[in-house]
């Protein structure tokens, strides 16, 4: 079952190979591989030629056989420090889905933010011939690069690398903040407040900036006089809402920087007998199902699109085998999930 | 970095090997390995002899070198269908902790309850020379065995295998139900109700049985006339509490079958102006921090001890290399986590 370490010579079995397909289609092996793996860099015309050649030769894209030729094992390592799996599990799922259920395996290893453990897992994954690595940090701020001398391509997801030569894929948190406030404005809210988490997180600052930008475009002030930064917890959501209501009892919407904070916001609004969404609309951030779907009422929120991010990371890793992995920080657009906590005013 | 596939011959480097240590200590290589890995089956006297020999030879227990000799790679595969990672992440952490941070890597693969995907991951893990497999199902009920012809030992954790020849490690849910009700009784509660999740789950039935057993020993009836089975959700927790309070307004405690249900219970008790815990004590199940710690008030709950379960699974897998893996279903005792939702009546 072990792919040989070198397989450049012609194969002697009767089965047709990717090499045969490429030859018949008149393209390189790399292009044939990309075409059959549905990767985006291949022109539609080329893809059609390759698929026709594969059909003509009854070529079956068996993962291991493919590995024999392209040196790919179809396996990605996911090195995470996200203790609860809350951000890394959707990234893992997206990466697995990049090429279909029987094409890719993602091995998740938990480093818990511990450098020693991370090095140990890194060695373990590399010695298992993963095709590439996705690194997910504990929080969405820059983390140390694993360095430039690794034998496989590495993509930093969710938390960018601190080395601009690395490729990082992150959520567009400024865009997420804009999206949340835009939704509230479109549905008639004018006195919008923002309660968020730990201000040392770049994501907290970015979401606030997007929110303020969108309010500014509309000529609206931020209700409550300030962004209520604090902690990423329900308890802070409750405390901040109490203070906010004392400062500005006339707010008609609260944008919460996370679904946990939003749950605390809802709790205090209920205590204060303020109807949601009739009197005050509430929008969260994360679309963490367990908190958002079961909220009373169900919570409108911003989804970071982590599955799309994982899918994109895996596609890039596999195409990088031919050296096309870029560098810098790329953002993935979040999306709005509408539920009852912001339904329009009657 | 790749360990050779066979390394029975003598090594030619100057470094001392596990074989040298075993020879000097007068024990087998397997015993020396167990002693250095802190496994429980080694007598203290033997362990001391092995450690002394290792020190004398300046033997460094490098994982890969160790793999060369014992054929062990220090790597465990964790095949899970637990979509949120809620049960598998703590099991993964426990398994990694079994032998220290730089001794074991656990590779988690997500099968999502899909047999095709599970087979694919299984092949991927086996071809990467994992020493053993931990299989975690989607729910705590029996799941199909992976079969008896696998080249490495397999332990089923959280969800038992349907083949009694396999070894399964599961939570003692009957014991958990007893523990919850025992805690309430000890603190003076007499009118205890039970709201739980989907009755098709063995865990729901087991927790209810433990609760009823403990009530029976005390000669107490179950308040609310029945176990309120429904769904594993906050929404059901809310609905069931409303019905329960209509049926029996004098309850003084509610045992919820999960922390999610408990959150719904708390929500309705607040709506009904019933003070927690003064008038009604609430206890959950799972100790899922995100829900339990931030509840209002923080939630007393039963912890399934999944990290201990993972630790035990890894220890068994490594000792099974010498053929000592047992069979049948073993239970791990849960533990009580006390917080403010059940503090004693004044």
Interface residues (C-beta under 8 A of the other chain):
Chain A: X1 X2 X73 X74 X75 X83 X84 X85 X86 X88 X89 X92 X93 X96 X101 X102 X105 X106 X107 X108 X109 X110 X112 X114 X116 X117 X120 X121 X123 X124 X125 X126 X127 X128 X129 X233 X234 X235 X238 X260 X263 X264 X267 X270 X271 X290 X291 X294 X296
Chain B: X1 X2 X3 X63 X64 X73 X74 X75 X83 X84 X85 X86 X88 X89 X92 X93 X96 X101 X102 X105 X106 X107 X108 X109 X110 X112 X114 X116 X117 X120 X121 X123 X124 X125 X126 X127 X128 X129 X233 X234 X235 X238 X260 X263 X264 X267 X270 X271 X290 X291 X294 X296
